[in-house]
Amino acid sequence: MFEKQNSIVRRLFKSGVLLFAGLVLELGISFVAKVLIAQLLGRTSYGVATIGITTLSFVSTILLFGMNTGVGRYLPRFDDEADRKGVMASGLQVVTGLSVGCAILLFVFAEPFATYALRAPEAVGVVRIAALGIPFAALMKFTIGIVQGLQRSLPKVLIRNIGQPIVRFSLVLVVLYFGLGAVGIVGAYSVTFAAAGLAGLYYVVTRTNLRSSVTANMRRRELVSFSAPLMLTAAMVMVLSYFDIFMLSYFRTSGEVGSYNVVYPLAELLTATLSAFSFIAMPVLSQLHSDERTDEMDRTYKLVTKWIFMATLPPALILVFFPTASIRLTFGVEYVDGSLALVVLALGFFTHSVAGPNVNTLTAIGRTRVVMWDNLLAGATNVVLNFALIPEYGILGAAVATAVSYTGLNVLYSAQVYRATSIHPITAALVKPATVGILSMAGIYYVVNRFLDMTAPVLVGMGMAFVSIYGVAILALGGIEEEEIMLVLSFEDRFGVNLGPFKRVARLFVDE
């Protein structure tokens, strides 16, 4: 069993690190682009552009109808080529039909949608441009779902994490150089999705049996039945992610939309590790569940959660303890009014990340209807809180609504994972280093506030000091376990390098 578990850990870590590296590159490029857009357009125009980009992301995800997750779950369960071809072809037909039809409707009715639903008549142009990109965005996300089902990481990294952000960044620079404003920015996003969607389709057509002469066992009914709850789930996830943008547009101003779209991306960076490891964890957990290997599911869940937690804690503490400096040193002083909202969002997204791949586990074991009801409850909570808080409290109210909804949702997810499988993420290897990490950041915060001015060099130095302390705590308090030692040995064997000093240090803290 240990050999099997070690093989799973190596596969998860290898794919997870690759995906995380890709996500870091993607988020880094996207973050720089957002900083440039926010600083050069100003709050109001940035807010208008945000409305268009949010519409593009929101609608394209809803129109996936959960098919990307459906194919991600079903493909690992079929060995027959006719079944695998049928899963891919069925999903592609549904996604293409829905996205094209709805994109046409949005383009035609862009004016009443922007004027009456969003109370932002200045956003009519960006909504129309967003409509043009919706089918391509849905196509890109669906083909990435196929890649997930095939348990391949590199195509996703190349298309979504490297190619897409580089093309988008290049187009954003062109738009900003020629002063094309919010419409040009949304156009850059739409063109980028078109390129990524076509690249994803090319990969699927050329690297799978989609074009083969095998007669496909079409599985539209089965796939729709499984994915329909996921469509509602995706809708509620989009409500959690983007409904506050629409509500800020309706109740407040485009300027506040711009400020919120500064603090939200900063806090959302905390989900990068979760996104990376969840992508590969879901099909792995699905396969383990199919083989009734519950103990390996439990160990895999705990390890993935620990990796996510250890990578997420340092940036989360920086955002919580130093929100004003984080905003000022990135987006500029024009946006520091969102500091308190950033703290609230950072806490919410940190909770979301460190709960681990709970929703992926529920999906892997087929509890999609449970996920649907959880998300409906969380989405309804978010809507109610947005209506109650945004009119009076603006972006702070939006942040509270998002953080409360995400926290409640993850409590539900984790409780239901435990009820169904007895799996939970808590281990001593996670709790002890976390306690030291929080206390050490509190001490650093005191020193910096008492004796130093917060500048970029001070922020970097503070981060390095914290990572050093935190790294020692991980080693000294049991954060390194046997599986990580096996990863070191595997790396050494594969690449023919001598990691003896590192192994000796690690073994000081791991029982033989």
N, C-alpha and C positions, 0 to 999 in steps of 0.2 A: 504493500500500500504506500509505503514511504516513497518508493521509486516513482510510483504513479503521481503522487502529490508533488514530488520534486520536479517532474516533467511539466506538470500544470503550472507550477510557480515560475519555472524558467520561461514558459511560453507567455504567461501573463506579464512578467517583468520585461521581457524583450519587446513585446508588442506595446506594452504600456509606456515604456521609456521612449520608444520610437514615436508613439502618438503624442506623448507629452512634449517631446522636442518639437514636433510639428506644431502643436498648439501654442507653445511658447513663441515660435517664429510667427505664427499667424496672429496671435494676440499682440505681439510686439509691433508688427507692421500696422495692424489695424489701430492700435492705440496711438501710434505716432500720427497716423492719418487723422484720427479724431481730434487730436491735439491741434494739428494744423487747421483743420476745418473750423473748430471752435474758436481759435484765436483770430483767424483771418475773416470769418464771416460775421462774428459777433453773436450775442445771445439770441436775438430775434431770428435772424436768417438761419442760424444753426438749429433753432427750434423748428422752423419750417422744414428744413432738410430732414430733421429727425422724424417728423410726421410721415414724410414719404418713405423713408427707410423702414420705419416701424410697420407701415401698411404693407410693404413688400414682404417683410419677414413674417408678419402675423398671418396674412392671407395665404401665402404659399405653404406655410406649415399646416394650417387647417386643411387645405386641399389635398395634402398627402393622404388624408383619411387613415392615418396610422399605418399605411402600407410599408413604409420604410422599416418600422419595428417588426411588422408582420413577416416580411421576407427575412429579416435578421434572425427571427426565431425559427422559422420553418426550414430554411435551407440546410442548417446543420442536421436536421432530423431525417432528411431524405438522401438516400444513396442512388436511387434510380434516376437516370438522366432525364427521362420523360417527366418525372415529378418535379425535378429541379427547374427544368425549362418552363413547365406550367406555372410554377410559383412566380417566376420572374415575369413571364409574359402577362399573366393575369394582373399582377400589380401595376405593370406599365400601362396597360390599357385603362385601368380605372383612374390612375393619377393623371394621365395625359388628357382624358376626356373632361374630368372635373376642372383641372387647372385652366385649360384653354377656354372653356365655357364661362367660368367665373371671371377670368381676366377681361373678357370682352364686355361683360356686364359692368365691371368696375370702371373700365375706360369710358363707356358710354355715360354712366351716371356719376362721374367723378365730381361734377359741380354740386349737385345736391348733397352728396356724401360729405364733401369738405365743408360746404356752407352750413348745412343744418345738423349733421351728425357730429361734426368736430368743432363747429363755430369758428372755422379758420378758412375763410374764403381765399386767403392768400395762398392756400395749399392746393388749389385745384390743379395747377400744373404739375406739381410733384406727385400727386396721386395718379394722374394719367401716365406719367413716366413709370411709376412703380408698377402699374397694371401690365405694362409691356414686359416687365421682367418676371412676373409671377410664374408663368409656365416653366420657364427655365430654372428658376429657383426650386420649384417643386421637383423637377426632373433631377437636378443635382442631388437633392436630399434623398430621393428615392434610390438613385444608383449607388449612393454611399451606403444605404441600407443593404443593398445586394452585396457590396464589398464586406460589410460587417457579417452578413450571413455566411460568406465564404471564409470568414476568419482570416482575412488579409488586412494588414495595416498599411502597407506602403502605398497602395493606390489612393487611399483616403488622405494620407499625408501629402502626397504629390499634388492631388487635385484641390482638396479643400484647405489644407494647412499651409501650402507653399504657393501653388499656382494662383489660386483665387486672390489671396491678399496681395501678392506682388502685382498682379494685373490691376486690381482695384486701386492700390496705392499709386501706381503709375498714372492711371486715369484721373485720380483725384488731383495729383500735381498739375496735370494739364488743365483741368477745370479751374483750379485756383489761379494758375498763371494767366489764363485768359479771362478771368473774372466772370465765369458763367453762373455763379451764384448757386442757390439751393437746387434749382432745376438741374443744373449741370452735375451736382454732386449725386443726386438720386439717379440721374442717367448713368453715371459711372458705376453705381452699384448694380443697376439693371444689366448693363453690358457685361459686367464681370460675372454675374450669375449665368448669363447666356453662354459665355465661354466655358465656365465650369460645368454647366449642365450638359453641354455638347461633348466636353471631354469625358465626363462620366458615362454618357451613353456610348461613346466610342469604345471605352474600356470594356463595358459590359458586352457589347456586340462582338468585339474581337477576342475577348479572353474568357468567354463562357460559351455554353452550347446554345445560346439564344438563337443563333442562325443555323443550327445544325438541322439535318434532315429528320431527326427524331420527332415523332408526333408528340406534341406536348399534352400532358394530362392537365388540362386547365382546372384551376382551383379557385376560381373567382368567388364562388359561394363560401367555401371554407375560409379563404383569406379575408373576405369581407366580414364574415361572422366573427373571426378572431380580431380583426383590425378595427371594427366599428367602435367598440369601447375605447380603443386606443385613439380614435379620432376625437372622441369627447375628451379623453385624457389630454391629447395634444392641444385641444381648444382651451382647456382650463390652464394648461401650462403657459399657453400664449397669453391668457388673461393675467396670470401671475407676472409674466414678463413684460407685457406691453400695454395692458389696459390702463395703467396709471398714466402713460403717455397721452392716450386719448382723453382721459378725464382731465388731465392738466390743461390740455388744449381747449376742452369744453368749458371748464370752470375758471381757468386762470388766463395765462397769456403764453404766446409762443416763446417769449423770453424765459419763462420759468421752465418750459419744456426743454429749452437749451441747457439750463443749469442742471436739471435732473439728469439729462443725458450725458453729463460730465461725471456726476457721482455714481450713477448706476454702472457704467462700464468699469470704473475703478473697483467697485465692490465685486462685480461679476468676475473679475480676474481670479477670484478665490475659487472658482469652480473649475479651473483649467485641469487640475490633476484628476478631479472626479470625472470630468468628461473623457479624459484620456483612458483611464482604466476601466470605466464603465463600458466603453465601446467594445472592448475585447472581453470583458468579464461576462456580459450577458449571454453570448453564445456558448462560452465555456460552462457557465452555470447551467444553461439549458441542457447541454450534453451530459453533464454530471447528474442532473435530475432525471434525465431520460434513462440513464444507466443505474439509477437508484444508489448513487454513491454519496449519501447524505453527509458522512463525516468529512469527506473531501470538500463538499460544498461549504460546510461550516468553516473549515480551515482556510479555504480560499477567500471567503467573505472577510474573515478577520484580518488576513494579511493585506488584502487590497485596501480595507478601511484604514489600517495602520499606515500604509504608504501614503494614502491620501491625506490623512491627518498630519503626518510629519512634514509633508511638503506645504500644507496650507497654513499651518499655525504661524510661521514667521511673518508672511505678508499680512495676515489677518490682524495680528497684534500691532503692526506698524500703522495700518489704517485706523484702528480703534484708538490708539494712543496719540497718533500724530495726524489727524484728519486735515487740519488746515494747511499744514506744511505739504502734505501729499497733494492737495489740490493746487496750492500756489506754485509749487515747483514743477507742475505738469501743465495744467490748463491755464493757469494765470490767476491773478488776484480778482478778476471780474467774476469768478465763479466760487469764491470762498464762502459765500453765504450758504452753500450747501454742505458745510462741514458736519453739522449735527446729523443731517440726513445720511451722510456717508458712514458715520459711526453705526447708525441703526441698520443700514443696508449691509455693512460688513459683518455685523453680528448675525444677521439673517442668513446671508450666503455662507458664512462659516458653518453655521448649524446644518445647513443643507449639504455642504460638502462632507463633513465629518460623520454624518449618519451612514456614509458608505453607499454601496450600490444596492440600496434597499428596493427601489422601484425596479431595477434590472432583475433582481432576484424574484420578485413577485411576477414579473413578466416571464421569466425563464420557467417558472413552475406553472404557468398558465393561468395565473390569477388576474387576468386583465380586467375583469369586471370589478374586482375589488379595487384595483388601481383607478378605474373609471369613477367609482363612487367617492373614493378619497379625493380625487381631483375636482370632482363636482362640488364637494363640500368646501375644499380650499378655495376654489374659484369663486363660489358664492360669497364666502367670507371676505375675499379680496374686493369683490365688487361693492359689498355693503360698506366695508371700511373706507374704500376710496370715495364713495358718495358722502360718507359721514365726515371724513377728515380733510379731503383736498380743498373744498370751498373755503375753509377757515385757515388751514395750516399749510396749504400749498405743497411744496416738495417734501417737507417733513412728514406731512400726513400720508403722502404717497409712499414714503420709505417705511413708515410704521405699518401700513397696510401690507406691503410686500413682505417685510420681515416676519410679521405675525403669521401670515398665511403660509409661508415656507416652513416656519418652525412647526406649526400645527400639522402640516402635511407630512413632514418627516417623522413626527411622533406617531401618526397613523400608520405610515409605511412600515416603520421599524417594529411597531407592536404586532402588525399582521404578519410580517416575516417571522417573528418569533413564535407567534401562535401556530403558523403553518409548518415551520421547520425546526423550531427551537434554536434558530441561529440568531446570535446577537454580536455586535461589534466590539464589546468592551473586553479589553485584556489589560493585565498589569503592564505589558510592554507599551501600551498606549497611554495609560493614565499617569504613570510616574514621570516620564519625560515631559508630559504636558504641564504638570504642576510646576516643575522647575522652570520651564519655559515662560509661563505666565508670570511667576514671581521675578524672574530675571528681567523681563521687559518692564515690569513695574519699577524695578530699581533703576534701570536705564532711563526711564521716563523722568524719574525724580532728579537724577543727575543733570540731564539735559535741560529740564525746565528751570532748575536752580542755578546752573552755572554757565550755560551756553546759549547762543543764539542759533535757532534752527536754520541752517543753510544746507545746500546740497551736499557739500563735503561732510558736514556733521551727520546728515541723514545716512549717507553711505557708511561712514565709520560706525555709527550706532548699529546699523544693520549687520555689519561684519562682526562686531563684538557680540551681538546677540546670537548669531549663527554659530559662533565658536562655543559659547556657553551651552547652547542648545545641543550642539553635536556631542559635546562631552557628556551631557545628561543622558542622551540617547544611548551612548555606549555604556555608561556607568550604571544605568538603572534598568537594564534588560531590554532596551529597545531593539537590539540586534538578536535575532533568534536563529535557530538551526538552518531554516530555509535560506536566510541571507548568506550564511556561511557556504551553503551549497551553491548559491549563485556565484560567489567569488571563485569557488573551485571550478565551476563550469566555465566561467570566463577565462580562467587560467588555462584550462585544457584546450579550449577552442582556439585561442589566439596564441598559445605557446609563450606566454609571458610569465615571469616569476613575480607573484604577488605575495611572497613569503612574509615580508614585514607587515603588510596589511592583515594577512591571516593571523599572524601572531597577536597583533593588537586586538582583533575581533575576538579571538578565542579567550583572551583574558576575561571577557565579559559573558561568555557563553559556556554553559556546562557541557562537558564532553558526554 
